[in-house]
């Protein structure tokens, strides 16, 4: 059951990352255009990046807590794996500053 949830969250994360890249492409193509395309592209990129990170952190966080309950010396890897999806949000926020 847990592997099925992990596979579903990874698939959702990959799909949302692809949509985020497309939205960033829309933002880059808008360039000097001052219309809604620029704001919609950055909003979609940030929103979907946050959604993907939240979905993936749900499974990763519960697995990290279980790992720490069994062996408390694995705090470092648990922290790294829990913080890893947040880099996707940083990449999604990048178009806001460009």
ABEGO torsion letter per residue (X at the ends): XAAAAAAAAAAAAAAAAAAAAAAAAAAAAAEABABAAAAAAAAAAAAAAAAAAAAAAAAAAAAAAAAAAABAAAAAAAAAAAAAAAAAAAAAAAAAAX
